[in-house]
Amino acid sequence: MKPLLLAAALLLLPAAAHAQVAAGTVPNTFDDPAARARAAAPAPGPAVRTAPSQAPVSPERANEASEETLRTLIAELQAGEPDYSRMTDAIATAVREQSAAMRPVIDGFGELVMLDFVGSQNGIDVFNATFANAATQWLIGINPEGKVSALLFRPAE
């Protein structure tokens, strides 16, 4: 019980300290007319952070073999027999670990109808894949050894 009370006290302590600091910085606008003008002026806020800039999307493929590799990989995943030797160890492990959950989803997509290249970014090629029952977006990266080094699919944007 004592550790719980101690933890609760420690959680409340910073809030009390902040309240005291905030109360200590409020100007007395009744005694000092200039304080009214300062109080009405917006307080300087925290520095605005912008998201780090992303590499531009390129209309060129990062790897010319990406479309054929992706078509083959999708067919293998739908058949339940992906060729792990064409993947890096990390991707092969991830696909093995997620295959039980992925298989019904990929099977539910139905037949691949169309695969359109969208662009590439940071060495990853992006494709819109239209299946009989779903529209998805696939990202595939191929390392210099020709192995799939990145793989992701998600609903089409």
Secondary structure, 3 states (H helix, E strand, C coil): CHHHHHHHHHHHHHHHHHHHHHHHCCCCCCCCHHHHHHHHCCCCCCCCCCCCCCCCCECCCCCCCHHHHHHHHHHHHHHCCCCHHHECHHHHHHHHHHHHHHHHHHHHHCCEEEEEEEEEECCEEEEEEEECCCEEEEEEEECCCCCEEEEEEEECC
